[in-house]
Amino acid sequence: MKLPCLIDTDWIIHYLNGRKDIIEELGSLKKGGLFVSVISLAELYEGIYYSTNPSGNEEALNDFLSGVSILGVNVIAFIFNVE
């Protein structure tokens, strides 16, 4: 049984940049459910805004996000019991 996984910004960036080891690992973890925090999402959109190809990078991110769930800060705090 696979457990749900909260993905860090760096992993998503590596995935979008085509790192094979990250792509394979996330493919394996996907069976348990992948989650991204709104904080990571904000960091990713900041990177897109300042990138040389904002529209292409946003499209790639949106494709990636179609397979994950977005968690708000309150949900993450509840999960880690620091609310």
DSSP file (Angstrom, degrees, kcal/mol; ACC not computed):
  #  RESIDUE AA STRUCTURE BP1 BP2  ACC     N-H-->O    O-->H-N    N-H-->O    O-->H-N    TCO  KAPPA ALPHA  PHI   PSI    X-CA   Y-CA   Z-CA
    1    1 A M              0   0    0      0, 0.0     2,-0.3     0, 0.0    31,-0.1   0.000 360.0 360.0 360.0 129.7    0.0    0.0    0.0
    2    2 A K        -     0   0    0     29,-0.1     3,-0.1    26,-0.0    27,-0.0  -0.719 360.0-138.3 -92.0 142.4    1.3    3.4   -1.0
    3    3 A L        -     0   0    0     -2,-0.3    29,-0.3     1,-0.1    30,-0.1  -0.643  31.0 -91.6 -94.6 155.5    0.9    6.4    1.3
    4    4 A P        -     0   0    0      0, 0.0     2,-0.4     0, 0.0    30,-0.2  -0.307  43.1-148.1 -61.7 151.6   -0.1    9.9    0.1
    5    5 A C  E     -a   34   0A   0     28,-2.6    30,-2.7    24,-0.1     2,-0.6  -0.987  10.8-146.8-132.6 126.6    2.9   12.2   -0.6
    6    6 A L  E     -a   35   0A   0     -2,-0.4     2,-0.4    28,-0.2    30,-0.2  -0.832  27.8-143.0 -88.9 118.6    3.2   15.9   -0.2
    7    7 A I  E     -a   36   0A   0     28,-3.4    30,-0.5    -2,-0.6     2,-0.1  -0.686   6.1-134.9 -92.8 132.5    5.6   17.0   -3.0
    8    8 A D     >  -     0   0    0     -2,-0.4     4,-1.6    28,-0.1     3,-0.5  -0.443  24.7-110.9 -80.0 156.4    8.1   19.8   -2.4
    9    9 A T  H  > S+     0   0    0      1,-0.2     4,-2.4     2,-0.2     5,-0.2   0.882 115.7  57.5 -53.5 -44.6    8.7   22.6   -5.0
   10   10 A D  H  > S+     0   0    0      1,-0.2     4,-2.6     2,-0.2    -1,-0.2   0.884 103.9  52.3 -58.9 -39.8   12.1   21.3   -5.9
   11   11 A W  H  > S+     0   0    0     -3,-0.5     4,-2.4     1,-0.2    -1,-0.2   0.898 109.7  49.0 -63.8 -39.7   10.7   17.9   -6.9
   12   12 A I  H  X S+     0   0    0     -4,-1.6     4,-2.8     2,-0.2    -2,-0.2   0.916 110.7  50.2 -67.0 -42.1    8.2   19.5   -9.2
   13   13 A I  H  X S+     0   0    0     -4,-2.4     4,-1.8     2,-0.2    -2,-0.2   0.933 111.9  47.8 -60.7 -46.2   10.8   21.7  -10.8
   14   14 A H  H  <>S+     0   0    0     -4,-2.6     5,-2.5     2,-0.2    -2,-0.2   0.900 111.6  51.2 -61.9 -40.2   13.0   18.7  -11.4
   15   15 A Y  H ><5S+     0   0    0     -4,-2.4     3,-1.7     1,-0.2    -2,-0.2   0.944 110.8  47.3 -59.9 -48.8   10.0   16.8  -12.8
   16   16 A L  H 3<5S+     0   0    0     -4,-2.8    -1,-0.2     1,-0.3    -2,-0.2   0.784 108.1  56.5 -66.2 -26.9    9.2   19.7  -15.2
   17   17 A N  T 3<5S-     0   0    0     -4,-1.8    -1,-0.3    -5,-0.2    -2,-0.2   0.418 120.7-109.5 -85.1   2.2   12.8   19.8  -16.3
   18   18 A G  T < 5 +     0   0    0     -3,-1.7     2,-0.6     1,-0.2    -3,-0.2   0.685  51.4 171.1  85.5  19.0   12.7   16.1  -17.3
   19   19 A R     >< -     0   0    0     -5,-2.5     4,-2.5     1,-0.2     3,-0.3  -0.519  23.9-152.0 -66.9 115.4   14.8   14.5  -14.6
   20   20 A K  H  > S+     0   0    0     -2,-0.6     4,-2.6     1,-0.2     5,-0.2   0.858  90.1  53.7 -60.2 -40.7   14.2   10.8  -15.2
   21   21 A D  H  > S+     0   0    0      1,-0.2     4,-2.1     2,-0.2    -1,-0.2   0.893 112.6  44.3 -64.1 -38.3   14.8    9.7  -11.6
   22   22 A I  H  > S+     0   0    0     -3,-0.3     4,-2.9     2,-0.2     5,-0.3   0.907 112.1  52.4 -71.1 -42.6   12.2   12.2  -10.3
   23   23 A I  H  X S+     0   0    0     -4,-2.5     4,-1.9     1,-0.2    -2,-0.2   0.925 112.9  45.2 -58.8 -45.0    9.7   11.3  -13.0
   24   24 A E  H  X S+     0   0    0     -4,-2.6     4,-1.9     2,-0.2    -1,-0.2   0.921 113.8  48.8 -65.0 -44.6   10.0    7.6  -12.2
   25   25 A E  H  X S+     0   0    0     -4,-2.1     4,-2.5     1,-0.2    -2,-0.2   0.923 112.6  46.8 -64.1 -44.8    9.8    8.2   -8.4
   26   26 A L  H  X S+     0   0    0     -4,-2.9     4,-1.8     1,-0.2    -1,-0.2   0.862 108.8  56.4 -66.4 -34.0    6.7   10.4   -8.7
   27   27 A G  H  < S+     0   0    0     -4,-1.9     4,-0.4    -5,-0.3    -1,-0.2   0.893 110.9  44.3 -61.0 -39.3    5.1    7.9  -11.1
   28   28 A S  H >< S+     0   0    0     -4,-1.9     3,-0.9     1,-0.2    -2,-0.2   0.903 114.3  48.3 -70.6 -42.2    5.5    5.3   -8.4
   29   29 A L  H >X S+     0   0    0     -4,-2.5     3,-1.9     1,-0.2     4,-0.6   0.733  92.3  79.7 -70.8 -22.6    4.3    7.6   -5.6
   30   30 A K  G >< S+     0   0    0     -4,-1.8     3,-0.9     1,-0.3    -1,-0.2   0.782  78.3  70.9 -57.8 -28.1    1.3    8.6   -7.6
   31   31 A K  G <4 S+     0   0    0     -3,-0.9    -1,-0.3    -4,-0.4    -2,-0.2   0.799 102.5  43.0 -60.6 -28.9   -0.5    5.4   -6.6
   32   32 A G  G <4 S-     0   0    0     -3,-1.9    -1,-0.3   -29,-0.3    -2,-0.2   0.566 128.1 -90.6 -92.1 -10.4   -0.8    6.6   -3.1
   33   33 A G    <<  -     0   0    0     -3,-0.9   -28,-2.6    -4,-0.6     2,-0.4   0.256  33.4-126.3 104.6 130.0   -1.9   10.1   -4.1
   34   34 A L  E     -a    5   0A   0     33,-0.4    35,-2.2    -4,-0.2     2,-0.3  -0.887  24.2-171.4-110.4 139.9    0.2   13.2   -4.7
   35   35 A F  E     -ab   6  69A   0    -30,-2.7   -28,-3.4    -2,-0.4     2,-0.4  -0.963   9.4-164.2-131.9 147.2   -0.4   16.6   -3.1
   36   36 A V  E     -ab   7  70A   0     33,-2.5    35,-3.0    -2,-0.3     2,-0.1  -0.993  21.3-128.9-128.5 136.1    1.1   20.1   -3.5
   37   37 A S  E  >  - b   0  71A   0    -30,-0.5     4,-2.2    -2,-0.4    35,-0.2  -0.481  21.0-119.6 -81.1 156.2    0.8   22.9   -1.0
   38   38 A V  H  > S+     0   0    0     33,-2.0     4,-2.1     1,-0.2     5,-0.1   0.793 115.8  59.6 -63.5 -26.1   -0.5   26.3   -2.0
   39   39 A I  H  > S+     0   0    0     32,-0.3     4,-2.1     2,-0.2    -1,-0.2   0.935 106.4  44.9 -67.5 -46.4    2.9   27.6   -0.8
   40   40 A S  H  > S+     0   0    0      1,-0.2     4,-2.5     2,-0.2    -2,-0.2   0.897 111.3  54.5 -61.8 -39.6    4.7   25.4   -3.3
   41   41 A L  H  X S+     0   0    0     -4,-2.2     4,-2.4     1,-0.2    -2,-0.2   0.907 107.5  49.5 -61.4 -41.9    2.2   26.5   -6.0
   42   42 A A  H  X S+     0   0    0     -4,-2.1     4,-2.0     2,-0.2    -1,-0.2   0.905 110.5  50.7 -63.4 -41.5    2.9   30.1   -5.3
   43   43 A E  H  X S+     0   0    0     -4,-2.1     4,-2.0     1,-0.2    -2,-0.2   0.907 110.6  49.6 -62.1 -41.6    6.7   29.5   -5.6
   44   44 A L  H  X S+     0   0    0     -4,-2.5     4,-2.2     1,-0.2    -2,-0.2   0.914 110.3  49.2 -64.8 -43.2    6.2   27.7   -8.9
   45   45 A Y  H  X S+     0   0    0     -4,-2.4     4,-2.4     2,-0.2    -1,-0.2   0.842 107.9  54.7 -67.6 -31.8    4.0   30.5  -10.3
   46   46 A E  H  X S+     0   0    0     -4,-2.0     4,-1.7     2,-0.2    -1,-0.2   0.926 109.1  48.4 -63.5 -43.0    6.7   33.1   -9.2
   47   47 A G  H  < S+     0   0    0     -4,-2.0     4,-0.4     1,-0.2    -2,-0.2   0.890 111.1  50.3 -62.5 -39.6    9.2   31.1  -11.2
   48   48 A I  H >< S+     0   0    0     -4,-2.2     3,-1.2     1,-0.2    -2,-0.2   0.920 106.9  54.9 -62.8 -44.3    6.9   30.9  -14.2
   49   49 A Y  H 3< S+     0   0    0     -4,-2.4    -1,-0.2     1,-0.3    -2,-0.2   0.879 114.8  38.7 -58.0 -40.6    6.4   34.7  -14.0
   50   50 A Y  T 3< S+     0   0    0     -4,-1.7    -1,-0.3    -5,-0.1    -2,-0.2   0.387  97.2 107.0 -93.1   4.1   10.1   35.4  -14.2
   51   51 A S  S <  S-     0   0    0     -3,-1.2    -3,-0.1    -4,-0.4    -4,-0.0  -0.256  78.4-119.3 -79.7 169.1   11.0   32.6  -16.7
   52   52 A T  S    S+     0   0    0      1,-0.2    -1,-0.1     2,-0.1    -4,-0.1   0.611 111.2  36.7 -81.4 -12.7   11.9   33.1  -20.3
   53   53 A N     >  +     0   0    0      1,-0.1     4,-2.7    -5,-0.1     5,-0.3  -0.521  67.5 164.0-137.4  67.5    8.8   31.1  -21.5
   54   54 A P  H  > S+     0   0    0      0, 0.0     4,-2.4     0, 0.0     5,-0.2   0.887  76.3  47.2 -57.3 -44.1    6.0   31.9  -19.1
   55   55 A S  H  > S+     0   0    0      2,-0.2     4,-2.0     1,-0.2     5,-0.1   0.920 115.3  45.0 -68.2 -41.8    3.1   30.5  -21.2
   56   56 A G  H  > S+     0   0    0      2,-0.2     4,-2.1     1,-0.2    -1,-0.2   0.900 115.1  48.0 -66.4 -40.9    4.9   27.2  -22.0
   57   57 A N  H  X S+     0   0    0     -4,-2.7     4,-2.3     2,-0.2    -2,-0.2   0.873 110.8  51.0 -68.7 -36.8    6.0   26.7  -18.4
   58   58 A E  H  X S+     0   0    0     -4,-2.4     4,-2.7    -5,-0.3    -1,-0.2   0.901 109.7  50.7 -66.4 -39.6    2.5   27.4  -17.1
   59   59 A E  H  X S+     0   0    0     -4,-2.0     4,-2.1     2,-0.2    -2,-0.2   0.920 110.6  48.8 -62.5 -43.7    1.1   24.9  -19.6
   60   60 A A  H  X S+     0   0    0     -4,-2.1     4,-2.1     2,-0.2    -2,-0.2   0.904 112.2  48.9 -63.3 -41.2    3.6   22.3  -18.4
   61   61 A L  H  X S+     0   0    0     -4,-2.3     4,-2.9     1,-0.2    -2,-0.2   0.925 109.6  51.4 -64.3 -44.0    2.8   23.0  -14.8
   62   62 A N  H  X S+     0   0    0     -4,-2.7     4,-1.0     1,-0.2    -1,-0.2   0.877 108.3  52.3 -61.8 -37.3   -1.0   22.8  -15.4
   63   63 A D  H  < S+     0   0    0     -4,-2.1     3,-0.5     2,-0.2     4,-0.3   0.929 112.1  46.0 -61.9 -44.9   -0.4   19.4  -17.1
   64   64 A F  H >< S+     0   0    0     -4,-2.1     3,-1.7     1,-0.2    -2,-0.2   0.922 109.2  55.0 -62.5 -44.3    1.5   18.2  -14.0
   65   65 A L  H >< S+     0   0    0     -4,-2.9     3,-1.6     1,-0.3    -1,-0.2   0.686  88.6  77.3 -67.0 -18.2   -1.2   19.6  -11.6
   66   66 A S  T 3< S+     0   0    0     -4,-1.0    -1,-0.3    -3,-0.5    -2,-0.2   0.727  97.8  46.8 -64.4 -18.2   -3.9   17.6  -13.3
   67   67 A G  T <  S+     0   0    0     -3,-1.7   -33,-0.4    -4,-0.3     2,-0.3   0.290 108.9  61.3-105.4   9.7   -2.7   14.5  -11.5
   68   68 A V  S <  S-     0   0    0     -3,-1.6     2,-0.4   -35,-0.1   -33,-0.2  -0.844  73.1-121.7-131.7 167.6   -2.3   16.0   -8.0
   69   69 A S  E     -b   35   0A   0    -35,-2.2   -33,-2.5    -2,-0.3     2,-0.5  -0.882  23.2-131.6-109.0 144.0   -4.4   17.6   -5.3
   70   70 A I  E     -b   36   0A   0     -2,-0.4     2,-0.5   -35,-0.2   -33,-0.2  -0.817  19.7-156.4 -96.0 130.1   -3.7   21.1   -3.9
   71   71 A L  E     -b   37   0A   0    -35,-3.0   -33,-2.0    -2,-0.5   -32,-0.3  -0.904   8.5-136.9-108.8 133.1   -3.7   21.5   -0.1
   72   72 A G     >  -     0   0    0     -2,-0.5     4,-1.9   -35,-0.2     3,-0.3  -0.362  30.7-105.3 -76.5 165.0   -4.3   24.7    1.7
   73   73 A V  H  > S+     0   0    0      1,-0.2     4,-2.7     2,-0.2     5,-0.2   0.877 119.5  56.9 -60.8 -39.2   -2.1   25.8    4.6
   74   74 A N  H  > S+     0   0    0      1,-0.2     4,-2.0     2,-0.2    -1,-0.2   0.873 106.4  49.5 -63.2 -36.1   -4.9   24.9    7.1
   75   75 A V  H  > S+     0   0    0     -3,-0.3     4,-2.4     2,-0.2    -1,-0.2   0.918 111.8  48.1 -67.3 -43.1   -5.0   21.3    5.9
   76   76 A I  H  X S+     0   0    0     -4,-1.9     4,-2.2     1,-0.2    -2,-0.2   0.916 111.0  50.9 -64.2 -43.0   -1.3   20.9    6.1
   77   77 A A  H  <>S+     0   0    0     -4,-2.7     5,-2.4     1,-0.2     6,-0.5   0.901 110.9  49.3 -60.8 -41.0   -1.2   22.4    9.6
   78   78 A F  H ><5S+     0   0    0     -4,-2.0     3,-1.0     3,-0.2    -2,-0.2   0.924 109.0  51.9 -63.7 -44.5   -4.0   19.9   10.6
   79   79 A I  H 3<5S+     0   0    0     -4,-2.4    -2,-0.2     1,-0.3    -1,-0.2   0.908 117.4  38.1 -59.3 -42.9   -2.1   17.0    9.2
   80   80 A F  T 3<5S-     0   0    0     -4,-2.2    -1,-0.3    -5,-0.2    -2,-0.2   0.370 109.6-126.2 -92.3   4.9    1.1   17.9   11.1
   81   81 A N  T < 5S+     0   0    0     -3,-1.0    -3,-0.2    -4,-0.4    -4,-0.1   0.865  74.1 120.3  56.3  44.8   -1.0   18.9   14.1
   82   82 A V      <       0   0    0     -5,-2.4    -4,-0.2    -6,-0.1    -1,-0.1   0.108 360.0 360.0-120.8  20.1    0.5   22.4   14.4
   83   83 A E              0   0    0     -6,-0.5    -1,-0.1    -5,-0.1    -5,-0.1   0.484 360.0 360.0 -70.0 360.0   -2.6   24.4   14.1
